[in-house]
Amino acid sequence: MPVADYKTYCRMLDRARENHFAYPAINVTSLTTANAVLRGLAESKCDGIIQVSTGGAAFASGSSVKDMALGAISIAEHVHRVAERYPIYVALHTDHCQADKLQKFVLPLVEETERRRSQGKPNLFSSHMFDGSALSLKENLDLSAELLERFRKADLILEIETGVVGGEEDGVVGKASDKLYTTPEDTLQVASRLNSIGGRYLLAATFGNVHGVYKPGHVKLKPAVLRECQEAVMREYGDAARFFLVFHGGSGSGIEEIHEAIEYGVVKMNIDTDTQYAFTRPIADHILKNYDRVLKVDGEVGDKKMYDPRHYLALAETAMSERVKQAVSQLKATGTTSYNM
Ligand SMILES: [Zn+2]
């Protein structure tokens, strides 16, 4: 199917919250990883979200170009074309963009969407994240409000973050502090600043999440923080103000915590570390098992079939698509596609 338009994406999010499941939002950096996500979603009969980080987008533009906006456009155009061949909906999203990168990443992409809309073409991306979690809440919400005003006019959904996710992602290291847990007071401020604007937004409220790699059990998640935030906002602004939440830094978290977070309104879970590993695992296996055919050892010529990148990248695509299917199942989203409904 084509990439989800605004109405379809909104319906996807509404259905997830009503029916207590969440969409995987998987980071991609290349054609092969994007294809792996589409395949995994299609085989799970589940809609989903493909996302690109600033670093991933710079990588996709080529190591001598390193233009994050260009790389993101390139991946998005690929997804727009090939998504037509899969019987599911996919939304296109850009991941964490700190304030100092807005000019180089999100804003040029919004301009690109605005230009396309003025020519009667579909949006390039469906949604963008602004990560103001390193700023004061006031500065974070000032910038978020400004973006949401603009996004509303272009049928774009905004994702924001309050509190700080620990760990490291894309070279950005989170600081350990009390901001690891969002407070109901913080999220009430979010609602009071953003809800009157009328655009649609998703909220990544931290509840002890950590970006990167940890063994299961290491991460001290407190999903109840999300419930407290939802209760507070509904008490103050009514049921309609209930947040659509995003789960960041979920690698290594247990299935019970994931399910609990879904009960409290998580509709999107970011997945990167686990699919990165799934992609690389069969490549390592291939090379270690066949090193004397992948390499030209002792004056031999190797085996062209074994070092052709297609050979091991196809194995990686398959393994990553399997990991996507596992994520879909953990998020209780298998078979939930709204395509053809
Ligand atoms: Zn985050």
Boltz pocket constraint, residues with backbone or C-beta under 6 A from the ligand:
constraints:
  - pocket:
      binder: B
      contacts: [[A, 96], [A, 161], [A, 165], [A, 204], [A, 248], [A, 249]]
      max_distance: 6.0
